[in-house]
Amino acid sequence: QVQVAESGGGLVQAGGSLRLSCVASGRVSIINDMGWYRQAPDKQRELVAEITSIDSTNYADSVKGRFTISRDNAKNTMYLQMNSLIPEDTGVYYCRVVMRGYVYWGQGTQVTVSS
């Protein structure tokens, strides 16, 4: 059994910063790709950023230059540093982990950016 848990969400004013964390635990082996997705009210879940096992990264155009994704393989942990937040960044942020061909999702952490 593998568990994936996000943390670090909260309420922040526009222009502020938050750092999200995602930890994989349980029967964890080599983790391949990891990624952050978000879902705003009445919208589909969308990719925010992703990182491969060799630290190759990809970002949604809307967050380029403001968000930074990273991972610590020794801790089975992924991070998302979010700077210069805007109200449009509001949503539930989900962690996605790919391992041995299986995809695991966390329960999500709420991020709310006030104007």
Stockholm file with secondary structure:
# STOCKHOLM 1.0

chainA/1-115         QVQVAESGGGLVQAGGSLRLSCVASGRVSIINDMGWYRQAPDKQRELVAEITSIDSTNYADSVKGRFTISRDNAKNTMYLQMNSLIPEDTGVYYCRVVMRGYVYWGQGTQVTVSS
#=GR chainA/1-115 SS CEEEEEECCEEEETTCCEEEEEEEEESCCCEEEEEEEEECTTSCCEEEEEECTTCCEEECGGGTTTEEEEEEGGGTEEEEEECSCCGGGCEEEEEEEEETTEEEECCCEEEEEEC
#=GC SS_cons         CEEEEEECCEEEETTCCEEEEEEEEESCCCEEEEEEEEECTTSCCEEEEEECTTCCEEECGGGTTTEEEEEEGGGTEEEEEECSCCGGGCEEEEEEEEETTEEEECCCEEEEEEC
//
